[in-house]
Amino acid sequence: MADSNHSDNENFTGSYTYKAETRQLLNILVHSLYTDREIFLRELISNASDALARLNFETLTNREILDPEAELSIHLKTDKEANTLTISDSGIGMTAEELIENLGTIAHSGARAFVEAAKNQSGNIAEVIGQFGVGFYSAFMVADWIKVVSRSYNPEAQATVWFSDGSDQYNVEKTDKEARGTEVIIKLKDDAQEYLEETRLREIIKRHSDFVAYPIFINEESEQINRQTAIWRQQPREVGTEEYEDFYRQLTLDFNPPLQTAHMTVDAPVQMYALLYIPASPEKNMFSLRKEDGLQLYSRKILIQEYCRDLLPEYFGFVTGLVDSEDLPLNVSRESVQTNRIMVNLKKLVTKKVIETIEEIAEKDQDKYAEFWGVYSNYIKQGVAIDDENPEKLYPLLRFKTNRDVENWTSFDDYVARMKTDQEAIYYIMGDDEKSVFYSPHLDIVRDLDYEVLLMTDQIDAFMFVKLKKYGDHELINIANADIPIPEKEDDEQSSEEDKQGLEEDYAPLIDRIKNVLGDLVVDVRTTNRLSESPVRLVEPEGAPNLEMQRVYRLLDQEYEVPKKVLEINPKNKIIQQLQAETVDEQLASLIIEQLYNNALLVEGLHPEPASMVSQIQELIEYSLQDES
């Protein structure tokens, strides 16, 4: 609203006709009902704040202004008899020419763009008001008529009144006004009486305009309604832990202190401020003020979105707090977020800050990080599984239990630092719980080689390892795969291919017997040198889907038939040796073979009915007792 220095309004008084697109806009706002009508007050207070800021800037170089000592403030006044609400400021003010320029027309085809956007709204016009420069007009959602009385900061300027009832025309006339600034007087509709109630006005100010830089007052009260000071706009060194925690309690009504606080101020590539909290728990208590995921989004200390989910990836939804930007338009519709350059930059900056904050916990306080990981591990794993841009940035945050240490958490870097000199890959195993994977037969070979194995027992691990294939230069390998490239032990290296072939031939009768007993339950039976203690294990046949995808299919309850496995037997195991020696009669041997197969299914989490094994075990016991007698 730049001042034109016109002191004579004669050339600008009279009636004016709105342009066609502005008439369309007014028709939408005057004759339609929308939710979130309260945003009109946010828009008008924001305009008042801008007018005060512009005057403040003007005074830096110009002392020849009207009322130079007048307080910079915003006042709301209600008149229940006249049914009016007045929003006034002591800001830069407007001349008649500026009133016509700023209120009679909308630049950049804003009205036309608004009308097109409004057609696609299902009833909530708050998403598009302001985005096209039509914030002032939002008052017509609650107004029978609007009167704007303004006097410019220029001491020679004449006060002017602008009036519109939402019809095709508006009027501009001279008037008397001693004080500098602008008054917006709204004659409220019958269904908008709530905006005459002080408690309602306080609620709206607290929600949307609590941190406007200038004090806001209602009626004759001397009590300032808004807090005004936004701690997130202070330098982090100026804010203490107690202040951060007090603000967190006010924001969330969570009386447990946050696990971690992050405060950031950035000048480039966008000017922004953020105050972020990692709660002690992602679960919201019954009194929580934050009912949804998402950060508060401010534009120049004006709240424009209560729950903005476009500032962080979905997997960081547990983070609460706010982001404030000088560069962001007062309204950014959800439809434009993905293509808005400022929002894209904000998301990159805020996401980077969250990752750095979590890394800082890990570096400085292992106990606190263990607490964090115990609560938020699945969120980080979800990020690895779904982040298509750069999941690698989350890898250092991952923690695991291992076969060497089931009590403490191990990072990838910890694992790599402990790798054997002849070890190239990082090994892991999946299962339903730590005990089942810890005693898995697949661990036999790595125990012998003294390799460490990550124990993966969360359901989300399968989804994560579909994408997680390498850490740095180290390939990640599931030890349940039949063809993992683990070097042979020294004594195995001495054995020739002929010896191995001979072993297969020696055990051919037992292999045939097992095949006859199990039939088409398995695709093949063979000996292996990958087992040291366990009698058997199940591995994938060539061409089968990888184990991670099989687990994903099972967890999603998709129609999927688990491929039949190859049963590998351990020639060094006593049970297998006795079966091979044929010292066990046919019936008992069959029972043992079936039980070994069911045991292998159980360990793999594949047994369809584990309870059915009870009768088979009882049968084995009965047979054994009968044999003893």
FENMOZI-V256357 format. One record per residue. N is the residue number from 1. SS is DSSP state (H for helix, E for strand, L for the rest). PHI is phi in degrees with one decimal (* if undefined). NEAR is the number of other ideal C-beta (glycine too) atoms within 10 Angstrom. Layout:
N,SS,PHI,NEAR
N,SS,PHI,NEAR
This chain:
1,L,*,20
2,L,-67.9,10
3,L,-74.7,18
4,L,-96.6,16
5,L,63.9,11
6,L,-82.2,19
7,L,-97.2,12
8,L,-107.2,12
9,L,-93.6,19
10,L,-56.4,10
11,L,-76.4,9
12,L,-120.6,21
13,L,-79.0,15
14,E,127.6,11
15,E,-100.1,11
16,E,-130.0,18
17,E,-104.5,12
18,L,-64.9,20
19,L,-68.0,15
20,H,-58.5,11
21,H,-69.1,18
22,H,-69.1,22
23,H,-62.7,17
24,H,-61.8,17
25,H,-59.5,24
26,H,-62.9,21
27,H,-61.5,15
28,H,-62.5,20
29,H,-76.1,24
30,H,-75.0,16
31,H,-105.1,9
32,L,-117.7,12
33,L,-104.5,9
34,L,-130.4,17
35,L,-77.3,12
36,L,57.2,15
37,L,-65.1,21
38,L,-60.7,20
39,H,-66.4,26
40,H,-57.8,27
41,H,-70.3,24
42,H,-57.8,26
43,H,-65.5,23
44,H,-70.5,24
45,H,-65.9,24
46,H,-62.6,23
47,H,-61.2,21
48,H,-63.3,27
49,H,-62.7,22
50,H,-62.4,17
51,H,-64.0,25
52,H,-67.7,22
53,H,-64.3,17
54,H,-69.8,17
55,H,-66.6,24
56,H,-58.0,14
57,H,-67.1,11
58,H,-63.2,17
59,L,-68.5,14
60,L,-65.9,7
61,L,-124.5,6
62,L,-140.4,12
63,L,-98.4,8
64,L,-84.9,10
65,L,-127.0,18
66,L,-71.9,19
67,L,51.8,16
68,L,-62.4,13
69,L,-96.2,4
70,L,-63.2,15
71,L,-65.6,11
72,L,-85.9,18
73,E,-156.6,17
74,E,-124.5,27
75,E,-126.3,20
76,E,-110.3,24
77,E,-133.6,15
78,E,-108.7,18
79,E,-133.1,14
80,L,-70.6,11
81,L,-70.8,5
82,L,-84.5,12
83,L,62.2,16
84,E,-124.8,18
85,E,-122.9,25
86,E,-117.3,17
87,E,-115.6,24
88,E,-124.4,20
89,E,-138.8,27
90,L,-108.0,23
91,L,-86.7,28
92,L,-72.0,27
93,L,71.9,30
94,L,-140.4,29
95,L,-87.0,25
96,H,-59.8,28
97,H,-61.2,19
98,H,-71.1,22
99,H,-60.0,24
100,H,-65.6,17
101,H,-66.6,16
102,H,-91.7,19
103,H,-110.7,21
104,H,-90.5,17
105,L,-134.3,14
106,L,-125.4,22
107,H,-73.8,10
108,H,58.9,9
109,H,55.1,14
110,H,-59.9,20
111,H,-63.3,25
112,H,-63.3,17
113,H,-64.9,18
114,H,-63.1,26
115,H,-59.2,20
116,H,-65.1,14
117,H,-66.8,18
118,H,-63.7,20
119,H,-62.0,8
120,L,-92.6,10
121,L,-86.6,16
122,L,-96.4,6
123,L,135.9,9
124,L,-106.3,12
125,H,-83.1,21
126,H,-61.2,22
127,H,-68.0,21
128,L,-117.7,21
129,L,-63.2,29
130,L,90.4,26
131,L,-63.0,20
132,L,-110.0,25
133,L,76.1,20
134,L,-116.8,24
135,H,-56.9,20
136,H,-56.8,20
137,H,-70.5,28
138,H,-60.8,24
139,H,-62.8,22
140,H,-70.0,24
141,H,-67.5,22
142,L,-119.9,22
143,E,-111.3,26
144,E,-78.3,16
145,E,-151.8,15
146,E,-130.9,22
147,E,-121.8,19
148,E,-117.4,23
149,E,-110.8,22
150,E,-142.3,30
151,E,-133.2,24
152,L,-69.2,29
153,L,-65.0,25
154,L,-68.2,21
155,L,-57.7,13
156,L,-88.7,11
157,L,-75.9,25
158,L,-87.5,20
159,L,-67.9,21
160,E,-137.6,27
161,E,-119.7,20
162,E,-113.1,25
163,E,-137.0,16
164,E,-150.6,22
165,L,-106.5,17
166,L,86.0,19
167,L,-84.5,13
168,L,-73.4,15
169,E,-123.9,14
170,E,-136.1,22
171,E,-118.5,14
172,E,-130.2,23
173,E,-138.7,15
174,E,-72.3,14
175,L,-154.3,16
176,L,-105.0,9
177,L,-155.0,16
178,L,-80.0,8
179,L,-83.0,13
180,L,-71.2,25
181,E,118.8,28
182,E,-134.4,25
183,E,-117.5,19
184,E,-107.3,23
185,E,-105.8,20
186,E,-116.4,24
187,E,-85.9,17
188,E,-76.7,22
189,L,-67.2,16
190,H,-61.2,7
191,H,-91.6,9
192,H,-122.9,19
193,H,-65.7,13
194,H,-59.6,15
195,H,-83.4,20
196,H,-99.0,16
197,L,-89.5,12
198,H,-60.3,13
199,H,-62.0,8
200,H,-67.4,15
201,H,-64.4,22
202,H,-59.9,16
203,H,-59.2,13
204,H,-67.7,19
205,H,-63.5,21
206,H,-61.6,13
207,H,-75.0,15
208,H,-108.4,22
209,L,-129.7,25
210,L,-64.3,19
211,L,-115.3,20
212,L,-57.4,26
213,L,-69.6,17
214,L,-118.8,22
215,E,-65.9,16
216,E,-117.4,23
217,E,-125.9,18
218,E,-118.8,18
219,L,52.4,12
220,L,-93.7,7
221,L,-65.9,11
222,L,-89.6,5
223,L,-76.3,8
224,L,-72.7,13
225,L,-82.0,21
226,L,-91.7,21
227,L,-72.6,16
228,L,72.9,15
229,L,-83.7,11
230,L,-97.9,18
231,H,-64.4,18
232,H,-69.7,23
233,H,-92.8,15
234,L,-83.4,15
235,L,-70.8,8
236,H,-51.9,14
237,H,-67.9,7
238,H,-92.1,9
239,L,-113.2,16
240,L,-93.5,10
241,H,-56.6,9
242,H,-63.2,9
243,H,-64.8,12
244,H,-60.0,20
245,H,-70.8,16
246,H,-62.3,12
247,H,-65.1,20
248,H,-60.7,21
249,H,-64.0,15
250,H,-65.4,11
251,H,-72.2,18
252,H,-115.4,20
253,L,62.2,14
254,L,-96.5,21
255,L,-90.4,10
256,L,-85.4,13
257,L,-61.8,16
258,L,-65.3,21
259,L,-66.9,20
260,E,-155.6,20
261,E,-120.3,19
262,E,-131.3,21
263,E,-123.5,21
264,E,-134.5,19
265,E,-130.0,15
266,E,-134.2,16
267,L,-102.1,8
268,L,-147.6,7
269,L,-76.3,14
270,L,-133.0,18
271,L,-88.8,15
272,E,-152.1,23
273,E,-132.8,20
274,E,-148.1,23
275,E,-128.4,27
276,E,-120.3,24
277,E,-129.0,26
278,E,-101.0,22
279,L,-65.1,23
280,L,-64.0,15
281,L,-145.0,12
282,L,-75.4,15
283,L,-75.0,10
284,L,-87.3,17
285,L,-74.7,11
286,L,-65.1,5
287,L,-100.2,9
288,L,-58.4,14
289,L,-80.9,12
290,L,-98.3,18
291,L,-88.9,9
292,L,-132.3,9
293,L,-75.5,17
294,L,126.3,18
295,E,-94.7,27
296,E,-69.6,20
297,E,-117.6,24
298,E,-113.1,27
299,E,-121.3,21
300,L,52.6,19
301,L,71.6,21
302,E,-104.3,24
303,E,-68.7,19
304,E,-116.3,24
305,E,-144.4,22
306,E,-73.7,14
307,E,-129.4,12
308,E,-97.0,22
309,L,-97.1,16
310,L,-102.3,18
311,L,-100.3,26
312,L,-141.2,23
313,L,-61.8,19
314,H,-53.8,12
315,H,-73.2,18
316,H,-101.3,22
317,L,-63.5,16
318,L,-74.2,18
319,E,-73.6,26
320,E,-120.6,24
321,E,137.4,26
322,E,-152.9,22
323,E,-133.2,27
324,E,-131.4,25
325,E,-132.4,23
326,L,-75.2,15
327,L,-92.4,14
328,L,-86.2,22
329,L,-60.4,16
330,L,-59.7,20
331,L,-129.1,23
332,L,-123.4,22
333,L,-71.2,18
334,H,-60.3,11
335,H,-68.0,13
336,H,-98.4,15
337,H,-58.8,19
338,L,-63.5,10
339,L,-103.8,8
340,L,-83.3,17
341,H,-61.1,10
342,H,-64.3,19
343,H,-63.9,21
344,H,-62.0,15
345,H,-65.9,17
346,H,-61.1,28
347,H,-62.7,19
348,H,-61.4,14
349,H,-66.8,19
350,H,-68.8,24
351,H,-62.2,20
352,H,-60.7,12
353,H,-65.5,19
354,H,-63.1,23
355,H,-62.2,17
356,H,-62.4,11
357,H,-66.4,19
358,H,-66.4,24
359,H,-62.5,14
360,H,-63.9,13
361,H,-61.0,20
362,H,-61.9,18
363,H,-74.6,9
364,H,-98.2,9
365,L,-149.7,13
366,H,-64.2,12
367,H,-65.7,8
368,H,-66.5,13
369,H,-68.0,22
370,H,-61.6,15
371,H,-64.8,14
372,H,-60.2,21
373,H,-65.2,18
374,H,-62.5,10
375,H,-96.9,17
376,H,-115.2,22
377,H,-57.0,18
378,H,-67.2,16
379,H,-67.0,19
380,H,-66.6,22
381,H,-63.8,23
382,H,-60.3,20
383,H,-60.5,21
384,H,-61.1,23
385,H,-73.6,21
386,H,-111.6,14
387,L,-73.5,17
388,L,-92.7,6
389,L,-89.8,9
390,L,-154.3,8
391,L,-63.7,15
392,H,-59.1,13
393,H,-66.7,15
394,H,-92.8,22
395,H,-56.7,16
396,L,-65.1,15
397,L,-84.2,23
398,L,-71.4,20
399,L,-135.0,20
400,E,-141.3,21
401,E,-91.9,19
402,E,-131.7,19
403,L,-67.0,21
404,L,-87.2,14
405,L,-146.9,14
406,L,-90.7,11
407,L,-96.8,5
408,L,-109.7,12
409,L,-92.7,18
410,E,-120.7,19
411,L,-90.4,17
412,H,-59.5,20
413,H,-63.7,12
414,H,-59.0,15
415,H,-61.1,20
416,H,-61.3,15
417,H,-64.7,9
418,L,-98.8,14
419,L,-63.2,15
420,L,-68.0,11
421,L,-62.3,4
422,L,-93.9,9
423,L,-97.6,18
424,L,-111.2,12
425,L,-99.0,16
426,E,-100.4,21
427,E,-105.4,27
428,E,-144.3,22
429,E,-140.9,22
430,E,-113.2,26
431,L,-168.6,21
432,L,-83.6,15
433,L,-157.6,10
434,H,-63.4,14
435,H,-66.5,12
436,H,-65.3,17
437,H,-76.6,25
438,H,-63.4,17
439,L,-102.8,13
440,L,-65.9,22
441,H,-63.4,25
442,H,-65.7,26
443,H,-81.0,24
444,H,-53.3,18
445,H,-66.4,22
446,H,-75.8,19
447,H,-63.5,12
448,H,-62.3,15
449,H,-88.8,15
450,L,62.3,9
451,L,-92.1,21
452,L,-88.6,21
453,E,-130.4,25
454,E,-76.3,24
455,E,-99.7,25
456,E,-108.3,23
457,L,-126.8,16
458,L,-84.3,13
459,H,-59.0,15
460,H,-70.9,18
461,H,-59.1,24
462,H,-61.8,21
463,H,-65.1,21
464,H,-64.8,22
465,H,-79.7,24
466,H,-63.7,15
467,H,-100.8,13
468,L,-79.4,21
469,L,-112.7,10
470,E,-144.7,12
471,E,-125.6,18
472,L,62.0,11
473,L,-93.0,7
474,E,-103.9,16
475,E,-73.1,13
476,E,-99.1,15
477,E,-129.2,19
478,E,-77.7,20
479,L,-70.8,23
480,L,-76.5,21
481,L,-68.1,14
482,L,-69.2,18
483,L,-111.0,9
484,L,-64.5,16
485,L,-82.6,9
486,L,-94.7,18
487,L,-63.7,13
488,L,-70.7,13
489,L,-69.8,13
490,H,-58.5,7
491,H,-68.8,8
492,H,-72.7,13
493,H,-66.3,9
494,H,-73.9,9
495,L,-76.2,13
496,L,-85.0,9
497,H,-60.7,7
498,H,-64.1,8
499,H,-62.4,11
500,H,-65.7,13
501,H,-64.5,10
502,H,-65.3,12
503,H,-62.7,14
504,H,-64.4,13
505,H,-69.3,10
506,H,-61.0,13
507,L,-94.6,21
508,H,-56.3,11
509,H,-60.8,12
510,H,-66.9,21
511,H,-59.3,19
512,H,-62.9,11
513,H,-61.0,19
514,H,-62.4,24
515,H,-62.1,16
516,H,-66.0,11
517,H,-70.0,18
518,H,-86.4,17
519,H,57.3,7
520,H,-87.8,7
521,H,-70.0,14
522,E,-129.3,17
523,E,-90.6,14
524,E,-167.0,14
525,E,-132.2,22
526,E,-155.8,14
527,E,-84.4,20
528,E,-147.0,18
529,L,-104.0,17
530,L,-90.5,22
531,L,-115.3,23
532,L,-115.4,15
533,L,-112.6,13
534,L,-71.0,23
535,L,-74.9,21
536,E,-145.3,22
537,E,-152.6,26
538,E,-106.8,20
539,E,-130.8,23
540,L,-81.5,20
541,L,-73.9,13
542,L,-60.8,9
543,L,90.6,6
544,L,-73.3,17
545,L,-59.1,14
546,L,-64.5,13
547,H,-61.4,18
548,H,-64.8,20
549,H,-67.1,15
550,H,-60.8,18
551,H,-67.9,24
552,H,-59.4,20
553,H,-58.7,16
554,H,-64.8,15
555,H,-68.5,12
556,L,-85.1,11
557,L,55.7,7
558,L,-78.4,8
559,L,-67.6,6
560,L,-156.4,13
561,L,-97.4,6
562,L,-62.0,15
563,L,-63.3,13
564,L,-64.9,16
565,E,-101.4,22
566,E,-97.4,19
567,E,-93.5,24
568,E,-103.7,22
569,E,-113.7,24
570,E,-101.9,22
571,L,-63.2,17
572,L,-90.2,12
573,L,-82.6,19
574,H,-63.0,9
575,H,-61.6,17
576,H,-65.1,22
577,H,-63.4,15
578,H,-68.7,13
579,H,-65.0,23
580,H,-66.3,18
581,L,-75.0,9
582,L,57.3,12
583,L,-85.6,9
584,L,-104.3,17
585,L,-69.6,10
586,H,-57.6,10
587,H,-66.2,10
588,H,-65.9,16
589,H,-59.8,18
590,H,-64.0,16
591,H,-62.9,19
592,H,-65.7,19
593,H,-61.6,24
594,H,-62.3,18
595,H,-67.6,16
596,H,-61.2,22
597,H,-64.5,21
598,H,-64.9,19
599,H,-59.6,17
600,H,-63.7,23
601,H,-61.1,18
602,H,-62.2,14
603,H,-61.5,21
604,H,-79.7,22
605,L,74.3,15
606,L,-109.4,14
607,L,-69.1,16
608,L,-68.0,7
609,L,-140.5,7
610,H,-57.2,11
611,H,-63.7,7
612,H,-67.9,10
613,H,-68.8,16
614,H,-58.2,9
615,H,-63.9,9
616,H,-69.1,13
617,H,-64.6,12
618,H,-61.5,10
619,H,-64.1,15
620,H,-62.8,15
621,H,-63.5,10
622,H,-59.4,11
623,H,-64.4,15
624,H,-64.8,12
625,H,-65.3,9
626,H,-63.7,9
627,H,-67.2,10
628,H,-66.1,6
629,L,-71.4,5
